[in-house]
Amino acid sequence: MKKLLLFGLILLLAANATAFEVNNYDASFNIVKEKVVVNIDLDFDKTTDVFKFELPKDNTALSVYLDDKQISPLLENNILKIQLNENSKISFNYVTEELIEKTNFLMNMKLNFDVDNLKIKVILPEGASLKKPIKQGDLTSGSIFPKPTKATTDGRSLVFYWNKLNLKQDAEISIFTQIDSKKGNLGWILALVFAGIIVIGLLVYIVKKKPIIKNKVIIKKEEVIIEKEYNMEKHLKEDEEQIITILKNKEGSCEQGTLRVITGFSKASLSRLLSELEARNVIHKEKRGKKNLVFLKK
């Protein structure tokens, strides 16, 4: 917890404190196991100064974009420096462990500039839930503080949103979340419901003794798809399953360098695992500039 409190004081701290007004400030925190993938997007208006941003000491896999073009990051003692143009847009992302302590997520933000529109998104690990669930229709309940503006799910993970307007310099925002990483039984429940629907459909078909070829073909097609997905998951090794899980959390694609940082695999081991998955038609890789992108095949 001490580590979180210390890092919380410097997270998202822009060292250049007086020259900026930010139109839109979007911060996304995607929790994957004991690491957090941080994505920051900022829109500036009419400034040509040097923007400075203090990163955590353990930051890895840093990528920086200025006006939608990737640039080489300039770092001095973990301070990211970017020369702005008029109406500049900055995007950067990195991976850190500093925001996670056991099963807790803690983020403290201190703004050193005015912000017109601040949006924060926190994505829990796949299958994880809050230690104290939010009651239906009551965002004030549950082990998450402060109250989120909105809580949704993408089908695999819980997603929480906060939105604040017209924030002034020196405004502070903290978010604390207690996470229960034990996966629930939602997958089994959906599988049983789906199997029950198929069984009921077959029983109705037999009782009526009216062969419906169209419906029969659809059932067979769905069974083939399910069997294919089951076989793919069944034959994955533990290391391969970890890679697939990360790709799912990253909406089906991820840089190879980011995969190596999150998994902790050596460059050679990760390359071998990706080659095996690509040979089995589970993933495919694309070369884009100096980066290798990995995509999960649907």
C-alpha positions in Angstrom: 0.0 0.0 0.0 2.9 2.4 0.7 4.1 1.9 -2.9 0.6 2.9 -4.2 0.5 6.0 -2.0 3.9 7.2 -3.1 3.2 6.6 -6.7 -0.3 8.1 -6.4 1.3 11.5 -5.6 3.1 11.6 -9.0 0.8 9.7 -11.3 -0.2 11.8 -14.4 1.7 14.8 -13.0 2.6 17.2 -15.7 5.8 19.0 -14.6 5.1 22.1 -16.8 2.4 23.6 -14.6 1.3 27.0 -16.0 1.2 27.1 -19.8 -1.5 24.6 -20.7 -5.3 24.4 -21.1 -6.6 20.9 -22.0 -9.8 20.6 -23.9 -10.2 16.8 -23.5 -8.3 14.5 -21.2 -9.0 10.8 -21.6 -7.3 8.3 -19.3 -7.8 4.5 -19.6 -6.5 1.9 -17.1 -6.7 -1.7 -18.3 -5.8 -4.1 -15.5 -4.2 -7.3 -16.7 -3.2 -9.6 -13.9 -0.8 -7.6 -11.7 0.0 -5.0 -14.4 -1.9 -2.0 -15.8 -1.9 -0.8 -19.4 -2.3 2.9 -19.3 -3.5 5.0 -22.3 -3.6 8.8 -22.2 -5.1 11.1 -24.8 -4.9 14.9 -24.5 -6.2 17.7 -26.8 -4.6 21.1 -26.4 -5.7 24.4 -27.9 -3.3 27.1 -29.1 -0.1 26.4 -27.4 3.4 25.8 -28.7 5.2 25.1 -25.5 6.9 21.9 -24.3 4.6 19.5 -22.5 6.1 17.5 -19.6 4.6 14.4 -18.0 6.1 12.4 -15.1 5.9 8.6 -15.7 6.2 5.9 -13.1 9.8 4.6 -12.6 8.8 1.1 -13.8 7.1 2.2 -17.0 7.7 -0.1 -20.0 6.5 -0.5 -23.6 6.1 3.3 -23.9 4.6 4.5 -27.2 4.0 8.2 -28.0 2.0 9.8 -30.8 1.7 13.5 -31.7 -1.1 14.5 -34.0 -1.7 10.8 -34.8 1.9 10.2 -35.8 4.2 8.1 -33.8 7.3 9.8 -32.5 10.4 8.8 -30.6 9.8 9.5 -26.8 12.2 12.0 -25.2 12.7 10.9 -21.5 14.8 12.6 -18.9 14.6 11.0 -15.4 11.2 9.5 -16.2 9.9 12.9 -17.5 8.3 12.6 -20.9 8.9 15.8 -22.9 6.9 16.7 -26.1 7.1 19.8 -28.2 3.6 20.9 -29.0 2.2 22.5 -32.1 -0.9 24.7 -32.2 -4.1 22.6 -31.6 -1.9 19.6 -30.7 -3.2 16.1 -29.9 -1.0 13.8 -27.7 -1.5 10.1 -27.2 0.8 7.8 -25.3 0.6 4.4 -23.5 2.7 2.4 -21.2 2.6 -0.6 -18.8 3.2 -0.3 -15.0 2.8 -2.3 -11.8 2.7 0.7 -9.5 -1.1 1.0 -9.5 -1.7 -2.5 -8.2 -1.2 -3.7 -4.6 -2.3 -7.3 -4.1 -5.9 -7.1 -5.4 -6.4 -3.4 -5.0 -6.2 -0.7 -7.6 -5.4 2.8 -6.5 -4.9 5.9 -8.7 -4.3 9.5 -7.6 -4.3 12.3 -10.1 -3.2 15.9 -9.5 -3.9 18.3 -12.4 -1.3 21.0 -13.1 -3.4 22.6 -15.8 -7.1 23.4 -16.4 -9.1 20.7 -18.0 -12.5 21.3 -19.7 -13.5 17.6 -20.0 -11.9 14.8 -18.0 -12.8 11.1 -18.7 -11.4 8.2 -16.8 -12.0 4.5 -17.6 -11.0 1.5 -15.5 -11.3 -2.0 -17.0 -11.1 -4.9 -14.5 -9.3 -8.2 -15.5 -11.4 -10.6 -17.5 -13.7 -12.6 -15.3 -13.0 -10.5 -12.2 -15.5 -8.6 -10.1 -15.7 -6.2 -7.2 -15.2 -7.7 -3.8 -18.5 -6.0 -2.8 -20.8 -6.0 -5.8 -22.7 -2.9 -6.9 -26.4 -3.3 -6.2 -28.6 -3.0 -9.3 -29.3 0.7 -10.0 -27.1 1.9 -7.1 -23.6 3.0 -8.2 -22.9 4.1 -4.6 -22.7 0.5 -3.4 -19.8 -1.8 -4.0 -16.1 -1.6 -3.2 -15.3 1.2 -5.6 -14.8 4.8 -4.7 -15.8 7.4 -5.7 -19.1 6.7 -7.3 -18.6 6.0 -11.0 -20.6 7.9 -13.6 -21.4 4.7 -15.4 -20.7 0.9 -15.0 -21.0 -1.5 -17.9 -19.5 -4.7 -19.3 -18.0 -5.6 -22.6 -19.0 -9.2 -22.2 -15.7 -10.3 -20.7 -14.8 -7.5 -18.2 -16.4 -5.0 -15.9 -15.8 -1.4 -17.1 -16.2 1.8 -15.0 -16.4 5.4 -16.1 -15.9 8.8 -14.4 -16.6 12.1 -16.2 -15.7 15.5 -14.7 -16.1 19.0 -16.3 -14.3 22.3 -15.9 -11.5 21.2 -13.5 -9.0 23.8 -12.4 -5.3 23.5 -11.8 -4.3 21.6 -8.6 -7.6 19.6 -8.6 -7.0 16.1 -7.2 -8.9 12.9 -8.1 -8.5 9.5 -6.5 -10.0 6.2 -7.5 -9.8 3.1 -5.3 -11.1 -0.4 -6.3 -11.1 -3.7 -4.4 -11.0 -6.5 -7.0 -12.1 -10.1 -6.6 -10.1 -11.9 -9.2 -11.9 -15.3 -8.8 -13.7 -16.0 -12.0 -17.5 -16.5 -11.7 -19.7 -19.2 -13.1 -21.1 -17.0 -15.9 -19.5 -19.1 -18.7 -20.9 -22.3 -17.3 -24.4 -20.8 -16.8 -24.4 -19.5 -20.4 -23.2 -22.9 -21.7 -26.0 -24.8 -19.7 -28.6 -22.3 -20.9 -27.5 -22.8 -24.5 -27.5 -26.6 -24.2 -30.9 -26.5 -22.6 -32.3 -24.5 -25.6 -30.9 -27.0 -28.0 -32.4 -30.0 -26.0 -35.8 -28.3 -25.8 -35.7 -27.5 -29.5 -34.9 -31.2 -30.4 -37.7 -32.4 -28.1 -40.2 -30.1 -29.8 -39.0 -31.3 -33.1 -39.4 -35.0 -32.2 -42.9 -34.5 -30.7 -44.3 -32.6 -33.7 -42.6 -35.1 -36.1 -42.2 -32.2 -38.6 -38.7 -32.2 -40.0 -37.6 -28.5 -40.4 -34.5 -28.7 -42.5 -33.6 -25.0 -42.1 -33.6 -25.2 -38.3 -31.6 -28.4 -38.4 -28.9 -26.9 -40.6 -28.6 -23.9 -38.2 -28.2 -26.2 -35.2 -25.5 -28.2 -36.9 -23.6 -25.0 -37.9 -23.7 -23.7 -34.3 -22.5 -27.1 -33.0 -19.5 -27.0 -35.4 -18.6 -23.5 -34.3 -18.8 -24.4 -30.6 -16.8 -27.6 -31.2 -14.1 -25.6 -33.1 -13.8 -23.0 -30.3 -13.8 -25.7 -27.6 -11.0 -27.6 -29.4 -8.9 -24.5 -29.8 -9.2 -23.6 -26.1 -8.7 -27.3 -25.1 -5.3 -27.6 -26.9 -3.8 -24.4 -25.7 -0.8 -24.7 -23.4 -0.6 -22.5 -20.3 1.8 -20.0 -21.9 -0.4 -19.9 -25.0 -3.5 -19.4 -23.0 -1.9 -16.4 -21.3 -1.2 -14.8 -24.6 -4.8 -15.4 -25.9 -6.2 -13.9 -22.6 -4.2 -10.7 -23.1 -5.2 -10.4 -26.7 -8.9 -10.7 -25.7 -8.4 -8.0 -23.0 -6.8 -5.8 -25.7 -9.9 -6.2 -28.0 -8.1 -8.8 -30.2 -4.8 -7.0 -31.0 -1.6 -6.0 -29.3 2.0 -5.0 -30.1 4.4 -7.9 -29.7 6.6 -5.7 -27.4 3.7 -5.1 -25.1 2.9 -8.8 -25.0 6.5 -9.5 -24.0 6.3 -6.9 -21.1 3.0 -8.2 -19.8 3.8 -11.9 -19.9 7.4 -11.6 -18.8 8.5 -14.1 -21.5 11.9 -13.8 -23.2 12.0 -12.4 -26.7 12.9 -15.9 -28.1 10.2 -17.7 -26.1 7.5 -15.3 -27.1 8.5 -15.4 -30.8 8.4 -19.2 -30.7 4.9 -19.3 -29.0 3.5 -16.8 -31.5 4.9 -18.8 -34.4 3.2 -21.9 -33.1 -0.1 -20.1 -32.6 0.1 -18.6 -36.1 0.9 -22.0 -37.6 -2.3 -23.4 -36.0 -4.3 -20.4 -37.4 -5.1 -19.0 -33.9 -3.4 -15.7 -34.4 -1.7 -13.7 -37.2 1.1 -11.1 -37.2 1.5 -8.0 -39.2 4.6 -5.8 -39.6 3.8 -2.1 -39.3 6.8 0.2 -39.4 9.2 -1.0 -36.7 6.4 -2.7 -34.7 5.0 -6.2 -34.9 1.2 -6.3 -34.3 -0.4 -9.6 -33.1 -4.1 -10.2 -34.0 -6.4 -12.8 -32.6 -8.2 -14.6 -35.4 -12.0 -14.7 -35.1 
